[in-house]
Amino acid sequence: MKFALVAVLVVLALAHGNEAADANAEIERLTQYFQDLSTKLTSTTQELVEALKTHELTAQAQTYLQDSKSQLEPLAEKIHSQIKPLAANMEEQLKPLAESVQAQLKPLADSVQAQMEDIFRKLMEQTKAIGQ
């Protein structure tokens, strides 16, 4: 009976040792799983932070552009209202000058055209004379 008791104790000790080894392997696997999960969570969080920063920068740039546009529109309207009378004044001053230049150049242009027509006519006559 003592022998059976010792055998049972040995079997129990071996079983307990085997369970302890299994428990250590299970703890090791769980530890590795949580480390991988932590690494993945950290990288996902960093990617999310970067995406939010990019979105925030885009929103800031868009706000800056809208603010600049709202500041420049009144300035552009003011400049346009100042330039419009200036352009009309320049047109009024240049119109008589352009008409004067056109009046002076018209006889010259007519003369050049008449001379070109005369040259063309002579050229045609000479071409006909050569062809006959």
ZADRENKE-296626 format. One line per field, with one value per atom (N, C-alpha, C): residue in three letters; atom name; residue number from 1; x, y, z. Coordinates in nm, 3 decimals, padded with zeros to 5 digits. Layout:
<pts>
r: Ala; ... $
a: CA; ... $
k: NUM; ... $
xx: X; ... $
yy: Y; ... $
zz: Z; ... $
</pts>
This chain:
<pts>
r: Met; Met; Met; Lys; Lys; Lys; Phe; Phe; Phe; Ala; Ala; Ala; Leu; Leu; Leu; Val; Val; Val; Ala; Ala; Ala; Val; Val; Val; Leu; Leu; Leu; Val; Val; Val; Val; Val; Val; Leu; Leu; Leu; Ala; Ala; Ala; Leu; Leu; Leu; Ala; Ala; Ala; His; His; His; Gly; Gly; Gly; Asn; Asn; Asn; Glu; Glu; Glu; Ala; Ala; Ala; Ala; Ala; Ala; Asp; Asp; Asp; Ala; Ala; Ala; Asn; Asn; Asn; Ala; Ala; Ala; Glu; Glu; Glu; Ile; Ile; Ile; Glu; Glu; Glu; Arg; Arg; Arg; Leu; Leu; Leu; Thr; Thr; Thr; Gln; Gln; Gln; Tyr; Tyr; Tyr; Phe; Phe; Phe; Gln; Gln; Gln; Asp; Asp; Asp; Leu; Leu; Leu; Ser; Ser; Ser; Thr; Thr; Thr; Lys; Lys; Lys; Leu; Leu; Leu; Thr; Thr; Thr; Ser; Ser; Ser; Thr; Thr; Thr; Thr; Thr; Thr; Gln; Gln; Gln; Glu; Glu; Glu; Leu; Leu; Leu; Val; Val; Val; Glu; Glu; Glu; Ala; Ala; Ala; Leu; Leu; Leu; Lys; Lys; Lys; Thr; Thr; Thr; His; His; His; Glu; Glu; Glu; Leu; Leu; Leu; Thr; Thr; Thr; Ala; Ala; Ala; Gln; Gln; Gln; Ala; Ala; Ala; Gln; Gln; Gln; Thr; Thr; Thr; Tyr; Tyr; Tyr; Leu; Leu; Leu; Gln; Gln; Gln; Asp; Asp; Asp; Ser; Ser; Ser; Lys; Lys; Lys; Ser; Ser; Ser; Gln; Gln; Gln; Leu; Leu; Leu; Glu; Glu; Glu; Pro; Pro; Pro; Leu; Leu; Leu; Ala; Ala; Ala; Glu; Glu; Glu; Lys; Lys; Lys; Ile; Ile; Ile; His; His; His; Ser; Ser; Ser; Gln; Gln; Gln; Ile; Ile; Ile; Lys; Lys; Lys; Pro; Pro; Pro; Leu; Leu; Leu; Ala; Ala; Ala; Ala; Ala; Ala; Asn; Asn; Asn; Met; Met; Met; Glu; Glu; Glu; Glu; Glu; Glu; Gln; Gln; Gln; Leu; Leu; Leu; Lys; Lys; Lys; Pro; Pro; Pro; Leu; Leu; Leu; Ala; Ala; Ala; Glu; Glu; Glu; Ser; Ser; Ser; Val; Val; Val; Gln; Gln; Gln; Ala; Ala; Ala; Gln; Gln; Gln; Leu; Leu; Leu; Lys; Lys; Lys; Pro; Pro; Pro; Leu; Leu; Leu; Ala; Ala; Ala; Asp; Asp; Asp; Ser; Ser; Ser; Val; Val; Val; Gln; Gln; Gln; Ala; Ala; Ala; Gln; Gln; Gln; Met; Met; Met; Glu; Glu; Glu; Asp; Asp; Asp; Ile; Ile; Ile; Phe; Phe; Phe; Arg; Arg; Arg; Lys; Lys; Lys; Leu; Leu; Leu; Met; Met; Met; Glu; Glu; Glu; Gln; Gln; Gln; Thr; Thr; Thr; Lys; Lys; Lys; Ala; Ala; Ala; Ile; Ile; Ile; Gly; Gly; Gly; Gln; Gln; Gln $
a: N; CA; C; N; CA; C; N; CA; C; N; CA; C; N; CA; C; N; CA; C; N; CA; C; N; CA; C; N; CA; C; N; CA; C; N; CA; C; N; CA; C; N; CA; C; N; CA; C; N; CA; C; N; CA; C; N; CA; C; N; CA; C; N; CA; C; N; CA; C; N; CA; C; N; CA; C; N; CA; C; N; CA; C; N; CA; C; N; CA; C; N; CA; C; N; CA; C; N; CA; C; N; CA; C; N; CA; C; N; CA; C; N; CA; C; N; CA; C; N; CA; C; N; CA; C; N; CA; C; N; CA; C; N; CA; C; N; CA; C; N; CA; C; N; CA; C; N; CA; C; N; CA; C; N; CA; C; N; CA; C; N; CA; C; N; CA; C; N; CA; C; N; CA; C; N; CA; C; N; CA; C; N; CA; C; N; CA; C; N; CA; C; N; CA; C; N; CA; C; N; CA; C; N; CA; C; N; CA; C; N; CA; C; N; CA; C; N; CA; C; N; CA; C; N; CA; C; N; CA; C; N; CA; C; N; CA; C; N; CA; C; N; CA; C; N; CA; C; N; CA; C; N; CA; C; N; CA; C; N; CA; C; N; CA; C; N; CA; C; N; CA; C; N; CA; C; N; CA; C; N; CA; C; N; CA; C; N; CA; C; N; CA; C; N; CA; C; N; CA; C; N; CA; C; N; CA; C; N; CA; C; N; CA; C; N; CA; C; N; CA; C; N; CA; C; N; CA; C; N; CA; C; N; CA; C; N; CA; C; N; CA; C; N; CA; C; N; CA; C; N; CA; C; N; CA; C; N; CA; C; N; CA; C; N; CA; C; N; CA; C; N; CA; C; N; CA; C; N; CA; C; N; CA; C; N; CA; C; N; CA; C; N; CA; C; N; CA; C; N; CA; C; N; CA; C; N; CA; C; N; CA; C; N; CA; C; N; CA; C; N; CA; C; N; CA; C; N; CA; C; N; CA; C; N; CA; C; N; CA; C; N; CA; C; N; CA; C; N; CA; C; N; CA; C; N; CA; C; N; CA; C $
k: 1; 1; 1; 2; 2; 2; 3; 3; 3; 4; 4; 4; 5; 5; 5; 6; 6; 6; 7; 7; 7; 8; 8; 8; 9; 9; 9; 10; 10; 10; 11; 11; 11; 12; 12; 12; 13; 13; 13; 14; 14; 14; 15; 15; 15; 16; 16; 16; 17; 17; 17; 18; 18; 18; 19; 19; 19; 20; 20; 20; 21; 21; 21; 22; 22; 22; 23; 23; 23; 24; 24; 24; 25; 25; 25; 26; 26; 26; 27; 27; 27; 28; 28; 28; 29; 29; 29; 30; 30; 30; 31; 31; 31; 32; 32; 32; 33; 33; 33; 34; 34; 34; 35; 35; 35; 36; 36; 36; 37; 37; 37; 38; 38; 38; 39; 39; 39; 40; 40; 40; 41; 41; 41; 42; 42; 42; 43; 43; 43; 44; 44; 44; 45; 45; 45; 46; 46; 46; 47; 47; 47; 48; 48; 48; 49; 49; 49; 50; 50; 50; 51; 51; 51; 52; 52; 52; 53; 53; 53; 54; 54; 54; 55; 55; 55; 56; 56; 56; 57; 57; 57; 58; 58; 58; 59; 59; 59; 60; 60; 60; 61; 61; 61; 62; 62; 62; 63; 63; 63; 64; 64; 64; 65; 65; 65; 66; 66; 66; 67; 67; 67; 68; 68; 68; 69; 69; 69; 70; 70; 70; 71; 71; 71; 72; 72; 72; 73; 73; 73; 74; 74; 74; 75; 75; 75; 76; 76; 76; 77; 77; 77; 78; 78; 78; 79; 79; 79; 80; 80; 80; 81; 81; 81; 82; 82; 82; 83; 83; 83; 84; 84; 84; 85; 85; 85; 86; 86; 86; 87; 87; 87; 88; 88; 88; 89; 89; 89; 90; 90; 90; 91; 91; 91; 92; 92; 92; 93; 93; 93; 94; 94; 94; 95; 95; 95; 96; 96; 96; 97; 97; 97; 98; 98; 98; 99; 99; 99; 100; 100; 100; 101; 101; 101; 102; 102; 102; 103; 103; 103; 104; 104; 104; 105; 105; 105; 106; 106; 106; 107; 107; 107; 108; 108; 108; 109; 109; 109; 110; 110; 110; 111; 111; 111; 112; 112; 112; 113; 113; 113; 114; 114; 114; 115; 115; 115; 116; 116; 116; 117; 117; 117; 118; 118; 118; 119; 119; 119; 120; 120; 120; 121; 121; 121; 122; 122; 122; 123; 123; 123; 124; 124; 124; 125; 125; 125; 126; 126; 126; 127; 127; 127; 128; 128; 128; 129; 129; 129; 130; 130; 130; 131; 131; 131; 132; 132; 132 $
xx: 00.080; 00.000; 00.086; 00.194; 00.285; 00.340; 00.364; 00.419; 00.317; 00.192; 00.087; 00.072; 00.084; 00.074; 00.189; 00.308; 00.425; 00.407; 00.355; 00.335; 00.233; 00.125; 00.024; 00.084; 00.166; 00.232; 00.326; 00.397; 00.488; 00.406; 00.297; 00.214; 00.154; 00.107; 00.051; 00.158; 00.277; 00.386; 00.421; 00.426; 00.455; 00.341; 00.219; 00.106; 00.106; 00.138; 00.144; 00.256; 00.368; 00.481; 00.446; 00.375; 00.333; 00.233; 00.140; 00.042; 00.112; 00.213; 00.287; 00.359; 00.414; 00.482; 00.381; 00.263; 00.158; 00.111; 00.098; 00.055; 00.160; 00.288; 00.395; 00.391; 00.368; 00.361; 00.239; 00.128; 00.007; 00.029; 00.094; 00.124; 00.217; 00.313; 00.407; 00.332; 00.239; 00.159; 00.070; 00.007; -00.077; 00.006; 00.124; 00.212; 00.250; 00.285; 00.321; 00.200; 00.081; -00.040; -00.066; -00.053; -00.078; 00.031; 00.153; 00.260; 00.232; 00.191; 00.156; 00.037; -00.063; -00.180; -00.142; -00.053; -00.008; 00.068; 00.154; 00.229; 00.135; 00.040; -00.057; -00.140; -00.185; -00.264; -00.183; -00.056; 00.031; 00.049; 00.075; 00.095; -00.034; -00.147; -00.276; -00.305; -00.274; -00.294; -00.207; -00.082; 00.008; -00.044; -00.092; -00.148; -00.271; -00.354; -00.473; -00.435; -00.334; -00.288; -00.234; -00.158; -00.105; -00.218; -00.317; -00.430; -00.505; -00.522; -00.591; -00.510; -00.377; -00.292; -00.304; -00.303; -00.316; -00.451; -00.555; -00.689; -00.693; -00.630; -00.627; -00.551; -00.438; -00.361; -00.442; -00.513; -00.596; -00.705; -00.767; -00.872; -00.814; -00.695; -00.630; -00.598; -00.547; -00.513; -00.639; -00.745; -00.870; -00.925; -00.916; -00.960; -00.875; -00.744; -00.654; -00.689; -00.716; -00.752; -00.885; -00.980; -01.109; -01.094; -01.012; -00.989; -00.919; -00.819; -00.747; -00.841; -00.925; -01.020; -01.115; -01.165; -01.258; -01.188; -01.058; -00.983; -00.950; -00.925; -00.883; -00.999; -01.116; -01.229; -01.264; -01.274; -01.304; -01.192; -01.068; -00.956; -00.962; -00.995; -01.007; -01.121; -01.231; -01.344; -01.306; -01.231; -01.188; -01.094; -00.999; -00.905; -00.981; -01.076; -01.155; -01.233; -01.292; -01.369; -01.279; -01.151; -01.058; -01.003; -00.985; -00.927; -01.030; -01.155; -01.259; -01.265; -01.271; -01.272; -01.139; -01.030; -00.900; -00.895; -00.947; -00.950; -01.041; -01.154; -01.245; -01.180; -01.107; -01.037; -00.928; -00.854; -00.749; -00.812; -00.924; -00.992; -01.037; -01.090; -01.132; -01.015; -00.900; -00.782; -00.720; -00.721; -00.655; -00.742; -00.872; -00.961; -00.934; -00.924; -00.893; -00.754; -00.660; -00.524; -00.525; -00.598; -00.606; -00.674; -00.779; -00.848; -00.756; -00.675; -00.582; -00.475; -00.422; -00.320; -00.381; -00.502; -00.569; -00.594; -00.632; -00.656; -00.526; -00.415; -00.286; -00.236; -00.263; -00.211; -00.299; -00.425; -00.516; -00.465; -00.426; -00.375; -00.248; -00.164; -00.041; -00.076; -00.168; -00.209; -00.275; -00.357; -00.421; -00.315; -00.213; -00.106; -00.028; 00.004; 00.078; -00.007; -00.135; -00.223; -00.229; -00.238; -00.243; -00.112; 00.001; 00.130; 00.142; 00.093; 00.100; 00.012; -00.105; -00.193; -00.129; -00.060; 00.009; 00.121; 00.199; 00.309; 00.252; 00.145; 00.083; 00.031; -00.030; -00.081; 00.035; 00.145; 00.262; 00.320; 00.324; 00.377; 00.291; 00.161; 00.069; 00.087; 00.106; 00.125; 00.253; 00.360; 00.488; 00.477; 00.402; 00.385; 00.309; 00.208; 00.131; 00.219; 00.305; 00.393; 00.492; 00.542; 00.638; 00.570; 00.447; 00.372; 00.330; 00.327; 00.279; 00.389 $
yy: -00.117; 00.000; 00.125; 00.118; 00.231; 00.252; 00.140; 00.148; 00.213; 00.178; 00.235; 00.383; 00.417; 00.557; 00.637; 00.583; 00.648; 00.657; 00.555; 00.555; 00.661; 00.672; 00.773; 00.912; 00.931; 01.061; 01.093; 00.996; 01.018; 01.053; 00.984; 01.011; 01.151; 01.188; 01.321; 01.429; 01.404; 01.501; 01.519; 01.408; 01.417; 01.489; 01.460; 01.524; 01.674; 01.708; 01.849; 01.921; 01.857; 01.915; 01.933; 01.836; 01.843; 01.958; 01.973; 02.082; 02.217; 02.222; 02.347; 02.386; 02.287; 02.315; 02.362; 02.298; 02.342; 02.482; 02.510; 02.643; 02.747; 02.715; 02.809; 02.836; 02.734; 02.752; 02.838; 02.814; 02.891; 03.038; 03.059; 03.196; 03.264; 03.191; 03.246; 03.285; 03.201; 03.231; 03.354; 03.360; 03.475; 03.604; 03.594; 03.711; 03.759; 03.668; 03.705; 03.765; 03.709; 03.761; 03.906; 03.930; 04.066; 04.163; 04.117; 04.204; 04.239; 04.141; 04.167; 04.261; 04.239; 04.325; 04.468; 04.482; 04.615; 04.684; 04.611; 04.668; 04.713; 04.629; 04.662; 04.782; 04.788; 04.900; 05.030; 05.022; 05.140; 05.190; 05.101; 05.145; 05.200; 05.138; 05.188; 05.326; 05.344; 05.474; 05.580; 05.546; 05.642; 05.677; 05.579; 05.605; 05.695; 05.670; 05.752; 05.895; 05.912; 06.046; 06.119; 06.049; 06.111; 06.152; 06.064; 06.097; 06.218; 06.225; 06.340; 06.468; 06.456; 06.574; 06.622; 06.528; 06.563; 06.631; 06.574; 06.633; 06.772; 06.785; 06.914; 07.018; 06.976; 07.068; 07.111; 07.016; 07.049; 07.148; 07.124; 07.215; 07.353; 07.358; 07.486; 07.560; 07.488; 07.551; 07.604; 07.528; 07.572; 07.696; 07.697; 07.813; 07.934; 07.913; 08.023; 08.080; 07.991; 08.036; 08.113; 08.064; 08.133; 08.270; 08.277; 08.406; 08.502; 08.452; 08.537; 08.586; 08.496; 08.534; 08.642; 08.626; 08.726; 08.859; 08.856; 08.980; 09.045; 08.963; 09.017; 09.062; 09.002; 09.040; 09.188; 09.245; 09.389; 09.474; 09.429; 09.502; 09.496; 09.380; 09.366; 09.452; 09.456; 09.540; 09.687; 09.726; 09.866; 09.903; 09.814; 09.839; 09.845; 09.755; 09.753; 09.883; 09.931; 10.055; 10.175; 10.168; 10.277; 10.271; 10.149; 10.133; 10.160; 10.130; 10.147; 10.291; 10.394; 10.531; 10.567; 10.513; 10.539; 10.481; 10.361; 10.299; 10.377; 10.422; 10.502; 10.633; 10.694; 10.820; 10.798; 10.688; 10.658; 10.633; 10.562; 10.537; 10.667; 10.759; 10.889; 10.967; 10.958; 11.032; 10.965; 10.831; 10.760; 10.750; 10.759; 10.745; 10.854; 10.983; 11.083; 11.063; 11.020; 10.996; 10.880; 10.773; 10.659; 10.699; 10.780; 10.825; 10.913; 10.997; 11.084; 11.000; 10.902; 10.817; 10.740; 10.691; 10.617; 10.707; 10.831; 10.926; 10.955; 10.962; 10.990; 10.868; 10.748; 10.627; 10.578; 10.617; 10.570; 10.610; 10.737; 10.769; 10.691; 10.672; 10.595; 10.450; 10.393; 10.255; 10.244; 10.341; 10.341; 10.351; 10.436; 10.452; 10.322; 10.258; 10.130; 10.026; 10.023; 09.926; 09.953; 10.078; 10.113; 10.074; 10.100; 10.063; 09.911; 09.836; 09.690; 09.637; 09.697; 09.656; 09.686; 09.801; 09.839; 09.740; 09.707; 09.610; 09.475; 09.433; 09.305; 09.305; 09.417; 09.428; 09.417; 09.490; 09.484; 09.344; 09.280; 09.144; 09.049; 09.065; 08.982; 09.007; 09.135; 09.168; 09.105; 09.111; 09.054; 08.903; 08.842; 08.698; 08.655; 08.733; 08.703; 08.720; 08.824; 08.849; 08.734; 08.685; 08.575; 08.449; 08.428; 08.308; 08.304; 08.419; 08.421; 08.400 $
zz: 00.000; 00.000; 00.000; 00.076; 00.075; -00.065; -00.126; -00.261; -00.354; -00.342; -00.425; -00.397; -00.271; -00.234; -00.294; -00.290; -00.348; -00.500; -00.561; -00.705; -00.743; -00.665; -00.692; -00.678; -00.574; -00.554; -00.669; -00.717; -00.830; -00.955; -00.979; -01.095; -01.084; -00.963; -00.942; -00.962; -00.913; -00.927; -01.075; -01.148; -01.291; -01.365; -01.330; -01.394; -01.364; -01.238; -01.200; -01.275; -01.289; -01.364; -01.511; -01.567; -01.706; -01.724; -01.629; -01.636; -01.620; -01.536; -01.516; -01.644; -01.715; -01.842; -01.945; -01.948; -02.039; -02.005; -01.876; -01.831; -01.870; -01.855; -01.893; -02.043; -02.123; -02.269; -02.304; -02.233; -02.258; -02.218; -02.105; -02.061; -02.161; -02.212; -02.312; -02.440; -02.486; -02.604; -02.581; -02.465; -02.433; -02.425; -02.366; -02.357; -02.496; -02.586; -02.722; -02.795; -02.774; -02.836; -02.792; -02.662; -02.613; -02.659; -02.672; -02.724; -02.871; -02.950; -03.091; -03.101; -03.017; -03.015; -02.977; -02.880; -02.837; -02.950; -03.020; -03.131; -03.243; -03.275; -03.380; -03.341; -03.217; -03.169; -03.173; -03.135; -03.139; -03.281; -03.375; -03.514; -03.573; -03.542; -03.590; -03.532; -03.406; -03.342; -03.407; -03.436; -03.503; -03.642; -03.717; -03.849; -03.840; -03.739; -03.719; -03.684; -03.598; -03.561; -03.683; -03.768; -03.890; -03.985; -03.996; -04.083; -04.030; -03.900; -03.840; -03.859; -03.846; -03.868; -04.013; -04.106; -04.247; -04.273; -04.217; -04.232; -04.168; -04.054; -03.985; -04.066; -04.126; -04.209; -04.331; -04.390; -04.506; -04.467; -04.354; -04.307; -04.278; -04.219; -04.190; -04.319; -04.418; -04.546; -04.613; -04.608; -04.669; -04.597; -04.467; -04.389; -04.424; -04.435; -04.471; -04.608; -04.704; -04.839; -04.839; -04.763; -04.756; -04.690; -04.583; -04.518; -04.612; -04.685; -04.780; -04.890; -04.939; -05.044; -04.994; -04.872; -04.818; -04.794; -04.769; -04.751; -04.885; -04.987; -05.117; -05.204; -05.187; -05.272; -05.260; -05.140; -05.134; -05.196; -05.178; -05.237; -05.389; -05.444; -05.589; -05.643; -05.571; -05.614; -05.610; -05.508; -05.495; -05.610; -05.639; -05.749; -05.882; -05.900; -06.024; -06.039; -05.929; -05.937; -05.964; -05.923; -05.949; -06.091; -06.141; -06.275; -06.384; -06.359; -06.460; -06.512; -06.426; -06.479; -06.549; -06.497; -06.559; -06.700; -06.716; -06.848; -06.942; -06.891; -06.975; -07.015; -06.923; -06.952; -07.058; -07.042; -07.141; -07.278; -07.282; -07.408; -07.473; -07.393; -07.445; -07.502; -07.437; -07.485; -07.607; -07.611; -07.720; -07.845; -07.830; -07.945; -08.050; -08.014; -08.116; -08.176; -08.092; -08.143; -08.243; -08.210; -08.301; -08.431; -08.422; -08.543; -08.627; -08.561; -08.632; -08.704; -08.634; -08.695; -08.812; -08.792; -08.898; -09.018; -08.994; -09.104; -09.179; -09.107; -09.172; -09.248; -09.197; -09.260; -09.375; -09.377; -09.483; -09.622; -09.645; -09.779; -09.813; -09.713; -09.737; -09.771; -09.696; -09.723; -09.860; -09.895; -10.027; -10.137; -10.114; -10.212; -10.230; -10.117; -10.123; -10.195; -10.164; -10.230; -10.381; -10.420; -10.562; -10.631; -10.565; -10.623; -10.636; -10.533; -10.539; -10.652; -10.668; -10.778; -10.912; -10.923; -11.047; -11.076; -10.971; -10.988; -11.029; -10.967; -10.999; -11.143; -11.183; -11.320; -11.420; -11.394; -11.485; -11.489; -11.373; -11.366; -11.448; -11.439; -11.517; -11.668; -11.706; -11.847; -11.900; -11.818; -11.859; -11.869; -11.774; -11.777; -11.902; -11.940; -12.062; -12.184; -12.181; -12.297; -12.311; -12.202; -12.208; -12.254; -12.213; -12.247; -12.393; -12.464; -12.601; -12.694 $
</pts>
